[in-house]
Amino acid sequence: MKARAAPRNKRVPGGWVREVQLQTESTPPARLIGGGTHEVRLIGGQWKRSKLPVANRPGLRPTPDRVRETLFNWLGQDLTGWRVIDAFAGSGALGFEAASRGAASVLLVERDAALVKSLRAVQQRLAATMVRVEPGDGVAALARAAPGQFDLVLLDPPYDAGLLDRALAAALRTLAPGGFIYAESPAALRDLAEGIEIHRAGRAGAVHYRLLRAAPTLATPGAEPGAESGVEPEVASAAPLKPGAQEPAQ
């Protein structure tokens, strides 16, 4: 069933955002291709429609197509020159999507050995020279990263692992000026790590997803509820918001 955007203003720590809810009867699963393996497709960029295998592994649930579409609408589609880390890569759907749209470097971190093997196979098949696959723990990889190393941090940890709060805290110091953190969770984020604010917010079925950024040192006087957002998933023509760029005055 086709999703419809239902934006609404929602109060969050530090102000308001407009939350986009994708209203669907259900979130379609990855397509079964036999042998207990599924697949998803990239939805944009140079590798649009390329297939990614999704192994039947505990806790693995690739980000739905409509959510990925919304995220990259928010980011402006063209990620040329961006430095990206997908700290809980899984199928690699988010990280390879970023690479497909022009990211200069994409680090995929995954601790499951079978998934690491699959990610490397996809990297070789696509000849994605900007992508590097690293076995290991996503939070530890963020802790090792240099300050300001990444323009985009992708966080979609297993829901039952309790890793998101730690990952958010570790991710903040790795952001370049103007950079973003994308986070998925089974519930709305209530208590954000100090120094992080919600830039965009949405929901698709049981998936809550947020685009976050470093909070400004001082709040802007006279800001109105919902003034920071309003991009709906159907809008694909918004100008790219590059890391370090200033948003146009309202």
C-alpha positions, -999 to +999 in steps of 0.1 A: +000+000+000+014+034-009+024+055+021+011+090+028+030+116+047+012+129+078+034+157+092+027+171+127+044+193+151+059+174+181+076+187+212+110+172+219+138+181+242+151+215+232+121+226+211+098+213+183+101+193+151+076+183+125+073+145+126+065+127+094+046+094+099+045+070+070+011+055+072+010+020+058-009-011+066+024-029+073+061-025+066+069-048+037+096-074+046+127-079+025+119-101-005+126-139-001+149-153-027+153-188-014+174-207+012+164-184+040+180-154+024+162-122+014+172-092-006+166-054-007+174-030-035+192+003-035+168+031-044+190+059-057+224+069-071+248+051-094+238+017-081+200+022-081+181-011-082+212-031-073+203-060-050+217-066-016+214-100+001+198-100+036+208-131+055+185-147+081+203-135+111+190-126+146+180-090+149+188-081+112+160-059+098+171-037+069+158-001+069+126-001+048+127+015+013+103+043+022+124+052+053+156+053+033+138+074+007+128+099+033+162+100+049+180+108+017+153+134+008+162+151+041+199+149+033+194+163-002+201+132-023+237+142-034+263+132-008+293+140-030+324+143-008+308+132+024+326+109+049+302+083+063+302+055+089+275+029+092+283+017+127+259-013+127+260-021+090+240-054+089+229-058+052+247-025+043+215-009+029+222+025+045+259+026+039+258+014+003+229+038-003+252+067+008+281+054-014+257+051-043+248+088-039+284+101-041+299+097-006+337+100-007+343+073+019+319+049+037+330+027+066+308-003+073+313-018+108+297-052+116+305-078+142+287-108+127+312-127+106+287-140+081+274-105+075+310-091+071+316-117+044+284-107+027+292-070+029+327-076+014+311-096-015+288-067-023+316-042-021+336-063-046+306-069-069+298-032-071+335-022-073+327+002-045+363+015-039+350+042-015+336+015+008+356-002+035+342-031+056+356-034+092+347-064+115+340-053+150+319-033+174+302-002+162+304+017+195+341+009+198+347+020+162+331+054+170+352+057+202+384+052+181+375+077+154+391+111+153+371+141+164+352+156+134+360+125+112+325+120+097+299+141+080+272+114+085+269+087+112+243+060+106+231+042+137+207+013+134+217-012+162+198-043+170+167-032+190+173-056+219+210-048+224+205-015+243+233+001+223+217+033+209+224+056+239+261+047+240+264+049+203+248+084+202+272+097+229+302+082+210+290+095+176+286+132+187+324+138+190+330+123+156+308+148+137+324+173+114+308+208+116+273+207+101+273+169+102+244+146+110+235+114+129+208+092+117+192+069+143+165+042+143+148+028+173+116+008+183+104+038+203+107+076+203+139+090+217+132+105+251+165+115+266+191+126+241+227+127+249+238+162+259+247+183+229+224+165+204+192+179+190+165+164+166+166+180+131+140+158+114+117+130+128+095+103+113+078+070+120+069+040+098+050+013+116+072+002+146+102+021+133+110+055+148+137+073+129+155+106+135+180+128+118+201+145+146+228+171+147+250+189+172+229+214+192+240+250+188+257+266+218+228+291+222+192+286+212+179+310+186+156+336+202+120+336+190+121+302+172+087+290+163+074+254+167+082+233+136+104+260+121+133+236+116+116+210+095+088+203+072+104+181+045+080+153+036+091+120+020+074+128-013+096+159-018+128+150-037+138+184-051+150+201-019+185+216-023+212+195-007+222+206+028+260+200+028+279+195+060+291+229+073+265+248+052+241+272+068+204+267+064+186+296+046+170+322+068+133+316+073 
